[in-house]
Amino acid sequence: MVAAAHKLPTSGYALEVDGRLKAEFMTKVGAKAGAEDLKKRFPMLQVRIYDAQTMTREEVSLPRA
């Protein structure tokens, strides 16, 4: 059985959690807020923001206390 692959968005931003696309956002501010909230609740997850315009990913990490 093969899982359905999510296609990369062609515009905006997407949250990538442990290598899988989970949510799409129109703005980077919204994507960053969503990613930081998710990372605070589940710090063990690998969370990245995918930028559709530049086709790059940015790792999201919690600030050191």
HTML snippet that shows the backbone in 3Dmol.js (N, CA, C, O; Angstrom):
<script src="https://3Dmol.org/build/3Dmol-min.js"></script>
<div id="view" style="width:600px;height:400px;position:relative"></div>
<script>
const pdb = `
ATOM      1  N   MET A   1       0.841  -1.174   0.000  1.00  0.00           N
ATOM      2  CA  MET A   1       0.000   0.000   0.000  1.00  0.00           C
ATOM      3  C   MET A   1       0.890   1.242   0.000  1.00  0.00           C
ATOM      4  O   MET A   1       1.841   1.325   0.778  1.00  0.00           O
ATOM      5  N   VAL A   2       0.592   2.184  -0.849  1.00  0.00           N
ATOM      6  CA  VAL A   2       1.380   3.409  -0.970  1.00  0.00           C
ATOM      7  C   VAL A   2       0.537   4.583  -0.493  1.00  0.00           C
ATOM      8  O   VAL A   2      -0.611   4.744  -0.909  1.00  0.00           O
ATOM      9  N   ALA A   3       1.116   5.405   0.384  1.00  0.00           N
ATOM     10  CA  ALA A   3       0.408   6.585   0.877  1.00  0.00           C
ATOM     11  C   ALA A   3       0.354   7.649  -0.209  1.00  0.00           C
ATOM     12  O   ALA A   3       1.275   7.771  -1.016  1.00  0.00           O
ATOM     13  N   ALA A   4      -0.715   8.409  -0.224  1.00  0.00           N
ATOM     14  CA  ALA A   4      -0.855   9.489  -1.200  1.00  0.00           C
ATOM     15  C   ALA A   4       0.147  10.590  -0.890  1.00  0.00           C
ATOM     16  O   ALA A   4       0.267  11.017   0.259  1.00  0.00           O
ATOM     17  N   ALA A   5       0.853  11.044  -1.885  1.00  0.00           N
ATOM     18  CA  ALA A   5       1.844  12.106  -1.701  1.00  0.00           C
ATOM     19  C   ALA A   5       1.174  13.460  -1.891  1.00  0.00           C
ATOM     20  O   ALA A   5       0.402  13.659  -2.829  1.00  0.00           O
ATOM     21  N   HIS A   6       1.476  14.377  -0.998  1.00  0.00           N
ATOM     22  CA  HIS A   6       0.966  15.743  -1.141  1.00  0.00           C
ATOM     23  C   HIS A   6       1.884  16.485  -2.102  1.00  0.00           C
ATOM     24  O   HIS A   6       3.106  16.352  -2.038  1.00  0.00           O
ATOM     25  N   LYS A   7       1.291  17.257  -2.982  1.00  0.00           N
ATOM     26  CA  LYS A   7       2.083  18.030  -3.928  1.00  0.00           C
ATOM     27  C   LYS A   7       2.557  19.310  -3.263  1.00  0.00           C
ATOM     28  O   LYS A   7       1.858  19.886  -2.428  1.00  0.00           O
ATOM     29  N   LEU A   8       3.745  19.747  -3.638  1.00  0.00           N
ATOM     30  CA  LEU A   8       4.265  21.001  -3.120  1.00  0.00           C
ATOM     31  C   LEU A   8       3.417  22.145  -3.652  1.00  0.00           C
ATOM     32  O   LEU A   8       3.025  22.132  -4.819  1.00  0.00           O
ATOM     33  N   PRO A   9       3.128  23.137  -2.810  1.00  0.00           N
ATOM     34  CA  PRO A   9       2.327  24.269  -3.284  1.00  0.00           C
ATOM     35  C   PRO A   9       3.102  25.098  -4.294  1.00  0.00           C
ATOM     36  O   PRO A   9       4.332  25.121  -4.278  1.00  0.00           O
ATOM     37  N   THR A  10       2.378  25.777  -5.170  1.00  0.00           N
ATOM     38  CA  THR A  10       3.019  26.625  -6.174  1.00  0.00           C
ATOM     39  C   THR A  10       3.064  28.081  -5.736  1.00  0.00           C
ATOM     40  O   THR A  10       3.719  28.906  -6.374  1.00  0.00           O
ATOM     41  N   SER A  11       2.364  28.400  -4.638  1.00  0.00           N
ATOM     42  CA  SER A  11       2.409  29.750  -4.091  1.00  0.00           C
ATOM     43  C   SER A  11       2.228  29.673  -2.581  1.00  0.00           C
ATOM     44  O   SER A  11       1.674  28.706  -2.060  1.00  0.00           O
ATOM     45  N   GLY A  12       2.694  30.690  -1.897  1.00  0.00           N
ATOM     46  CA  GLY A  12       2.536  30.743  -0.452  1.00  0.00           C
ATOM     47  C   GLY A  12       3.570  29.903   0.277  1.00  0.00           C
ATOM     48  O   GLY A  12       4.695  29.719  -0.188  1.00  0.00           O
ATOM     49  N   TYR A  13       3.156  29.399   1.433  1.00  0.00           N
ATOM     50  CA  TYR A  13       4.063  28.666   2.316  1.00  0.00           C
ATOM     51  C   TYR A  13       3.363  27.417   2.823  1.00  0.00           C
ATOM     52  O   TYR A  13       2.134  27.358   2.867  1.00  0.00           O
ATOM     53  N   ALA A  14       4.148  26.422   3.205  1.00  0.00           N
ATOM     54  CA  ALA A  14       3.582  25.193   3.744  1.00  0.00           C
ATOM     55  C   ALA A  14       4.398  24.734   4.937  1.00  0.00           C
ATOM     56  O   ALA A  14       5.603  24.977   5.011  1.00  0.00           O
ATOM     57  N   LEU A  15       3.729  24.066   5.873  1.00  0.00           N
ATOM     58  CA  LEU A  15       4.427  23.459   6.997  1.00  0.00           C
ATOM     59  C   LEU A  15       4.757  22.020   6.637  1.00  0.00           C
ATOM     60  O   LEU A  15       3.907  21.255   6.182  1.00  0.00           O
ATOM     61  N   GLU A  16       6.009  21.682   6.853  1.00  0.00           N
ATOM     62  CA  GLU A  16       6.459  20.320   6.626  1.00  0.00           C
ATOM     63  C   GLU A  16       6.811  19.746   7.993  1.00  0.00           C
ATOM     64  O   GLU A  16       7.689  20.264   8.683  1.00  0.00           O
ATOM     65  N   VAL A  17       6.128  18.679   8.378  1.00  0.00           N
ATOM     66  CA  VAL A  17       6.341  18.058   9.683  1.00  0.00           C
ATOM     67  C   VAL A  17       6.862  16.648   9.460  1.00  0.00           C
ATOM     68  O   VAL A  17       6.192  15.808   8.860  1.00  0.00           O
ATOM     69  N   ASP A  18       8.072  16.404   9.953  1.00  0.00           N
ATOM     70  CA  ASP A  18       8.724  15.102   9.771  1.00  0.00           C
ATOM     71  C   ASP A  18       8.685  14.651   8.311  1.00  0.00           C
ATOM     72  O   ASP A  18       8.439  13.481   8.020  1.00  0.00           O
ATOM     73  N   GLY A  19       8.930  15.587   7.403  1.00  0.00           N
ATOM     74  CA  GLY A  19       9.026  15.272   5.983  1.00  0.00           C
ATOM     75  C   GLY A  19       7.713  15.223   5.228  1.00  0.00           C
ATOM     76  O   GLY A  19       7.705  14.917   4.036  1.00  0.00           O
ATOM     77  N   ARG A  20       6.590  15.519   5.897  1.00  0.00           N
ATOM     78  CA  ARG A  20       5.283  15.478   5.236  1.00  0.00           C
ATOM     79  C   ARG A  20       4.622  16.841   5.304  1.00  0.00           C
ATOM     80  O   ARG A  20       4.652  17.502   6.342  1.00  0.00           O
ATOM     81  N   LEU A  21       4.025  17.261   4.198  1.00  0.00           N
ATOM     82  CA  LEU A  21       3.322  18.545   4.170  1.00  0.00           C
ATOM     83  C   LEU A  21       2.025  18.425   4.947  1.00  0.00           C
ATOM     84  O   LEU A  21       1.252  17.487   4.750  1.00  0.00           O
ATOM     85  N   LYS A  22       1.795  19.388   5.837  1.00  0.00           N
ATOM     86  CA  LYS A  22       0.619  19.310   6.701  1.00  0.00           C
ATOM     87  C   LYS A  22      -0.343  20.482   6.543  1.00  0.00           C
ATOM     88  O   LYS A  22      -1.554  20.283   6.635  1.00  0.00           O
ATOM     89  N   ALA A  23       0.150  21.688   6.308  1.00  0.00           N
ATOM     90  CA  ALA A  23      -0.735  22.852   6.232  1.00  0.00           C
ATOM     91  C   ALA A  23      -0.144  23.877   5.281  1.00  0.00           C
ATOM     92  O   ALA A  23       1.072  23.947   5.104  1.00  0.00           O
ATOM     93  N   GLU A  24      -1.018  24.674   4.669  1.00  0.00           N
ATOM     94  CA  GLU A  24      -0.578  25.736   3.775  1.00  0.00           C
ATOM     95  C   GLU A  24      -1.005  27.085   4.328  1.00  0.00           C
ATOM     96  O   GLU A  24      -2.059  27.211   4.951  1.00  0.00           O
ATOM     97  N   PHE A  25      -0.168  28.096   4.089  1.00  0.00           N
ATOM     98  CA  PHE A  25      -0.418  29.456   4.559  1.00  0.00           C
ATOM     99  C   PHE A  25      -0.154  30.425   3.416  1.00  0.00           C
ATOM    100  O   PHE A  25       0.676  30.162   2.546  1.00  0.00           O
ATOM    101  N   MET A  26      -0.868  31.549   3.426  1.00  0.00           N
ATOM    102  CA  MET A  26      -0.667  32.567   2.407  1.00  0.00           C
ATOM    103  C   MET A  26       0.539  33.456   2.724  1.00  0.00           C
ATOM    104  O   MET A  26       1.193  33.962   1.812  1.00  0.00           O
ATOM    105  N   THR A  27       0.838  33.648   4.028  1.00  0.00           N
ATOM    106  CA  THR A  27       1.926  34.545   4.419  1.00  0.00           C
ATOM    107  C   THR A  27       2.983  33.799   5.227  1.00  0.00           C
ATOM    108  O   THR A  27       2.700  32.783   5.862  1.00  0.00           O
ATOM    109  N   LYS A  28       4.199  34.323   5.189  1.00  0.00           N
ATOM    110  CA  LYS A  28       5.278  33.723   5.963  1.00  0.00           C
ATOM    111  C   LYS A  28       5.047  33.923   7.460  1.00  0.00           C
ATOM    112  O   LYS A  28       5.400  33.062   8.266  1.00  0.00           O
ATOM    113  N   VAL A  29       4.456  35.053   7.829  1.00  0.00           N
ATOM    114  CA  VAL A  29       4.168  35.325   9.238  1.00  0.00           C
ATOM    115  C   VAL A  29       3.215  34.263   9.794  1.00  0.00           C
ATOM    116  O   VAL A  29       3.425  33.748  10.892  1.00  0.00           O
ATOM    117  N   GLY A  30       2.184  33.945   9.043  1.00  0.00           N
ATOM    118  CA  GLY A  30       1.232  32.918   9.465  1.00  0.00           C
ATOM    119  C   GLY A  30       1.876  31.546   9.564  1.00  0.00           C
ATOM    120  O   GLY A  30       1.624  30.801  10.511  1.00  0.00           O
ATOM    121  N   ALA A  31       2.712  31.212   8.582  1.00  0.00           N
ATOM    122  CA  ALA A  31       3.398  29.927   8.586  1.00  0.00           C
ATOM    123  C   ALA A  31       4.351  29.829   9.775  1.00  0.00           C
ATOM    124  O   ALA A  31       4.429  28.791  10.432  1.00  0.00           O
ATOM    125  N   LYS A  32       5.071  30.910  10.046  1.00  0.00           N
ATOM    126  CA  LYS A  32       6.026  30.906  11.164  1.00  0.00           C
ATOM    127  C   LYS A  32       5.293  30.765  12.495  1.00  0.00           C
ATOM    128  O   LYS A  32       5.736  30.021  13.369  1.00  0.00           O
ATOM    129  N   ALA A  33       4.181  31.470  12.655  1.00  0.00           N
ATOM    130  CA  ALA A  33       3.397  31.374  13.893  1.00  0.00           C
ATOM    131  C   ALA A  33       2.875  29.950  14.087  1.00  0.00           C
ATOM    132  O   ALA A  33       2.943  29.406  15.189  1.00  0.00           O
ATOM    133  N   GLY A  34       2.362  29.357  13.030  1.00  0.00           N
ATOM    134  CA  GLY A  34       1.867  27.984  13.106  1.00  0.00           C
ATOM    135  C   GLY A  34       2.972  26.993  13.423  1.00  0.00           C
ATOM    136  O   GLY A  34       2.783  26.069  14.214  1.00  0.00           O
ATOM    137  N   ALA A  35       4.127  27.189  12.800  1.00  0.00           N
ATOM    138  CA  ALA A  35       5.262  26.296  13.027  1.00  0.00           C
ATOM    139  C   ALA A  35       5.778  26.403  14.458  1.00  0.00           C
ATOM    140  O   ALA A  35       6.077  25.391  15.091  1.00  0.00           O
ATOM    141  N   GLU A  36       5.884  27.632  14.968  1.00  0.00           N
ATOM    142  CA  GLU A  36       6.377  27.817  16.334  1.00  0.00           C
ATOM    143  C   GLU A  36       5.411  27.244  17.354  1.00  0.00           C
ATOM    144  O   GLU A  36       5.840  26.651  18.344  1.00  0.00           O
ATOM    145  N   ASP A  37       4.113  27.411  17.129  1.00  0.00           N
ATOM    146  CA  ASP A  37       3.114  26.850  18.034  1.00  0.00           C
ATOM    147  C   ASP A  37       3.208  25.319  18.055  1.00  0.00           C
ATOM    148  O   ASP A  37       3.174  24.701  19.119  1.00  0.00           O
ATOM    149  N   LEU A  38       3.326  24.726  16.882  1.00  0.00           N
ATOM    150  CA  LEU A  38       3.441  23.274  16.782  1.00  0.00           C
ATOM    151  C   LEU A  38       4.713  22.779  17.471  1.00  0.00           C
ATOM    152  O   LEU A  38       4.693  21.774  18.181  1.00  0.00           O
ATOM    153  N   LYS A  39       5.808  23.488  17.256  1.00  0.00           N
ATOM    154  CA  LYS A  39       7.088  23.090  17.845  1.00  0.00           C
ATOM    155  C   LYS A  39       7.062  23.210  19.369  1.00  0.00           C
ATOM    156  O   LYS A  39       7.678  22.400  20.061  1.00  0.00           O
ATOM    157  N   LYS A  40       6.350  24.217  19.902  1.00  0.00           N
ATOM    158  CA  LYS A  40       6.227  24.365  21.359  1.00  0.00           C
ATOM    159  C   LYS A  40       5.445  23.203  21.961  1.00  0.00           C
ATOM    160  O   LYS A  40       5.788  22.705  23.033  1.00  0.00           O
ATOM    161  N   ARG A  41       4.396  22.776  21.268  1.00  0.00           N
ATOM    162  CA  ARG A  41       3.572  21.685  21.784  1.00  0.00           C
ATOM    163  C   ARG A  41       4.227  20.326  21.602  1.00  0.00           C
ATOM    164  O   ARG A  41       4.049  19.431  22.428  1.00  0.00           O
ATOM    165  N   PHE A  42       4.983  20.169  20.522  1.00  0.00           N
ATOM    166  CA  PHE A  42       5.627  18.891  20.220  1.00  0.00           C
ATOM    167  C   PHE A  42       7.087  19.128  19.819  1.00  0.00           C
ATOM    168  O   PHE A  42       7.420  19.068  18.635  1.00  0.00           O
ATOM    169  N   PRO A  43       7.956  19.395  20.797  1.00  0.00           N
ATOM    170  CA  PRO A  43       9.347  19.766  20.478  1.00  0.00           C
ATOM    171  C   PRO A  43      10.149  18.667  19.795  1.00  0.00           C
ATOM    172  O   PRO A  43      11.193  18.951  19.207  1.00  0.00           O
ATOM    173  N   MET A  44       9.689  17.419  19.855  1.00  0.00           N
ATOM    174  CA  MET A  44      10.442  16.335  19.230  1.00  0.00           C
ATOM    175  C   MET A  44      10.264  16.263  17.716  1.00  0.00           C
ATOM    176  O   MET A  44      11.020  15.566  17.039  1.00  0.00           O
ATOM    177  N   LEU A  45       9.274  16.975  17.180  1.00  0.00           N
ATOM    178  CA  LEU A  45       9.019  16.958  15.741  1.00  0.00           C
ATOM    179  C   LEU A  45      10.019  17.818  14.980  1.00  0.00           C
ATOM    180  O   LEU A  45      10.513  18.823  15.492  1.00  0.00           O
ATOM    181  N   GLN A  46      10.308  17.409  13.756  1.00  0.00           N
ATOM    182  CA  GLN A  46      11.099  18.240  12.849  1.00  0.00           C
ATOM    183  C   GLN A  46      10.104  19.080  12.056  1.00  0.00           C
ATOM    184  O   GLN A  46       9.296  18.542  11.298  1.00  0.00           O
ATOM    185  N   VAL A  47      10.161  20.394  12.231  1.00  0.00           N
ATOM    186  CA  VAL A  47       9.213  21.297  11.580  1.00  0.00           C
ATOM    187  C   VAL A  47       9.989  22.240  10.672  1.00  0.00           C
ATOM    188  O   VAL A  47      10.956  22.873  11.095  1.00  0.00           O
ATOM    189  N   ARG A  48       9.552  22.326   9.417  1.00  0.00           N
ATOM    190  CA  ARG A  48      10.167  23.234   8.456  1.00  0.00           C
ATOM    191  C   ARG A  48       9.079  24.003   7.720  1.00  0.00           C
ATOM    192  O   ARG A  48       7.948  23.539   7.580  1.00  0.00           O
ATOM    193  N   ILE A  49       9.455  25.196   7.250  1.00  0.00           N
ATOM    194  CA  ILE A  49       8.560  26.023   6.441  1.00  0.00           C
ATOM    195  C   ILE A  49       9.059  25.961   5.002  1.00  0.00           C
ATOM    196  O   ILE A  49      10.222  26.250   4.722  1.00  0.00           O
ATOM    197  N   TYR A  50       8.169  25.581   4.100  1.00  0.00           N
ATOM    198  CA  TYR A  50       8.502  25.523   2.679  1.00  0.00           C
ATOM    199  C   TYR A  50       8.002  26.795   2.008  1.00  0.00           C
ATOM    200  O   TYR A  50       6.825  27.141   2.110  1.00  0.00           O
ATOM    201  N   ASP A  51       8.904  27.485   1.326  1.00  0.00           N
ATOM    202  CA  ASP A  51       8.578  28.707   0.582  1.00  0.00           C
ATOM    203  C   ASP A  51       8.416  28.326  -0.892  1.00  0.00           C
ATOM    204  O   ASP A  51       9.387  27.951  -1.550  1.00  0.00           O
ATOM    205  N   ALA A  52       7.196  28.421  -1.404  1.00  0.00           N
ATOM    206  CA  ALA A  52       6.915  27.985  -2.777  1.00  0.00           C
ATOM    207  C   ALA A  52       7.602  28.860  -3.827  1.00  0.00           C
ATOM    208  O   ALA A  52       7.971  28.369  -4.894  1.00  0.00           O
ATOM    209  N   GLN A  53       7.776  30.147  -3.533  1.00  0.00           N
ATOM    210  CA  GLN A  53       8.375  31.050  -4.510  1.00  0.00           C
ATOM    211  C   GLN A  53       9.852  30.727  -4.737  1.00  0.00           C
ATOM    212  O   GLN A  53      10.304  30.675  -5.881  1.00  0.00           O
ATOM    213  N   THR A  54      10.602  30.512  -3.661  1.00  0.00           N
ATOM    214  CA  THR A  54      12.035  30.233  -3.789  1.00  0.00           C
ATOM    215  C   THR A  54      12.348  28.745  -3.768  1.00  0.00           C
ATOM    216  O   THR A  54      13.487  28.333  -3.988  1.00  0.00           O
ATOM    217  N   MET A  55      11.310  27.936  -3.497  1.00  0.00           N
ATOM    218  CA  MET A  55      11.456  26.476  -3.404  1.00  0.00           C
ATOM    219  C   MET A  55      12.510  26.076  -2.379  1.00  0.00           C
ATOM    220  O   MET A  55      13.326  25.189  -2.628  1.00  0.00           O
ATOM    221  N   THR A  56      12.486  26.735  -1.230  1.00  0.00           N
ATOM    222  CA  THR A  56      13.436  26.429  -0.162  1.00  0.00           C
ATOM    223  C   THR A  56      12.687  26.067   1.113  1.00  0.00           C
ATOM    224  O   THR A  56      11.501  26.359   1.265  1.00  0.00           O
ATOM    225  N   ARG A  57      13.404  25.428   2.019  1.00  0.00           N
ATOM    226  CA  ARG A  57      12.849  25.052   3.319  1.00  0.00           C
ATOM    227  C   ARG A  57      13.669  25.707   4.423  1.00  0.00           C
ATOM    228  O   ARG A  57      14.890  25.824   4.326  1.00  0.00           O
ATOM    229  N   GLU A  58      12.972  26.132   5.471  1.00  0.00           N
ATOM    230  CA  GLU A  58      13.622  26.769   6.618  1.00  0.00           C
ATOM    231  C   GLU A  58      13.279  25.965   7.866  1.00  0.00           C
ATOM    232  O   GLU A  58      12.105  25.787   8.194  1.00  0.00           O
ATOM    233  N   GLU A  59      14.294  25.487   8.552  1.00  0.00           N
ATOM    234  CA  GLU A  59      14.106  24.722   9.794  1.00  0.00           C
ATOM    235  C   GLU A  59      13.585  25.644  10.885  1.00  0.00           C
ATOM    236  O   GLU A  59      14.053  26.774  11.027  1.00  0.00           O
ATOM    237  N   VAL A  60      12.612  25.159  11.657  1.00  0.00           N
ATOM    238  CA  VAL A  60      12.059  25.933  12.774  1.00  0.00           C
ATOM    239  C   VAL A  60      12.540  25.265  14.061  1.00  0.00           C
ATOM    240  O   VAL A  60      12.362  24.064  14.260  1.00  0.00           O
ATOM    241  N   SER A  61      13.152  26.071  14.927  1.00  0.00           N
ATOM    242  CA  SER A  61      13.613  25.552  16.209  1.00  0.00           C
ATOM    243  C   SER A  61      13.166  26.491  17.312  1.00  0.00           C
ATOM    244  O   SER A  61      12.920  27.675  17.083  1.00  0.00           O
ATOM    245  N   LEU A  62      13.066  25.945  18.508  1.00  0.00           N
ATOM    246  CA  LEU A  62      12.669  26.761  19.667  1.00  0.00           C
ATOM    247  C   LEU A  62      13.859  27.569  20.153  1.00  0.00           C
ATOM    248  O   LEU A  62      14.989  27.084  20.119  1.00  0.00           O
ATOM    249  N   PRO A  63      13.623  28.793  20.604  1.00  0.00           N
ATOM    250  CA  PRO A  63      14.728  29.580  21.160  1.00  0.00           C
ATOM    251  C   PRO A  63      15.230  28.945  22.451  1.00  0.00           C
ATOM    252  O   PRO A  63      14.455  28.378  23.222  1.00  0.00           O
ATOM    253  N   ARG A  64      16.523  29.047  22.672  1.00  0.00           N
ATOM    254  CA  ARG A  64      17.131  28.496  23.888  1.00  0.00           C
ATOM    255  C   ARG A  64      16.704  29.315  25.092  1.00  0.00           C
ATOM    256  O   ARG A  64      16.680  30.544  25.024  1.00  0.00           O
ATOM    257  N   ALA A  65      16.368  28.658  26.190  1.00  0.00           N
ATOM    258  CA  ALA A  65      15.932  29.359  27.404  1.00  0.00           C
ATOM    259  C   ALA A  65      17.125  29.797  28.238  1.00  0.00           C
ATOM    260  O   ALA A  65      16.950  30.401  29.296  1.00  0.00           O
TER     261      ALA A  65
END
`;
const viewer = $3Dmol.createViewer("view");
viewer.addModel(pdb, "pdb");
viewer.setStyle({}, {cartoon: {color: "spectrum"}});
viewer.zoomTo();
viewer.render();
</script>
